[in-house]
Amino acid sequence: MTTAQREKEIENIVERKLLEFLGDPDEGLKLKKSFIARIHKSMKDGRKSIPHSVVMKRYGLR
């Protein structure tokens, strides 16, 4: 296992444990109809999204 793979595995484990201990703060919340409509419109319009990795690289966050 490479160092990068090990770091990713540790990151995943920590995230799972935090969710296990703290729970999901958004659990049980409802999405607003206006938000759902915007998502549907965005999907219908075929707007292209930017992958997380590209945003991170663009802003020098990784």
N, C-alpha and C positions, 0 to 999 in steps of 0.2 A: 504494500500500500504506500503510495507516495505521500509526501507531507501535505500536499493540497487535498488529496482524498481524505486523509486523516482529519484535517481541519474541517472539511465539509461535514464529515460524519459527526464530529464533536458538536459542530454548530447545529446539526439536525437534532441530536440528542438533547442539547440544552433547550432548544425551542420546544420540543415535545414535552420536556419536564416542566418548563414554565407554563405551558398551556394546561398541563395536568394539575399543577399546584394553584395557579391563578384563575384558570378557566378562561373562557372567551367573553370579553366584556360586551361584545355585540350580540351574544346569544339571546334569542328571543325578541330582538328588535325587528320591526317591520320596515321594509323599504317604502319610501314615499312613491306615490303614483307618478309624480313628475320625474323622479329619478329613473324609474322603470321605463317611462316613455322616452327619456333621453337616450338610454341604453339601446332600446329598440330602434330608435331613429339612427343612431350611430351605426348600428349593425346593418340596417337597411341601406344607408348611404354608402356603405362599404369603405368608410374612412379607415385608413391604415393606422395601426397603433405602433408605438415604438417599444421594442423589447426592453425589459428591465436591464439586461446586460449592457445595452447600448447607452441607456440613460446614465448608468453608473460610470461607464467609461467616459462619456462626454463630459461629465462633471468631476472627473478625477476621484471618484469615491471608491474605486477598487483598483 
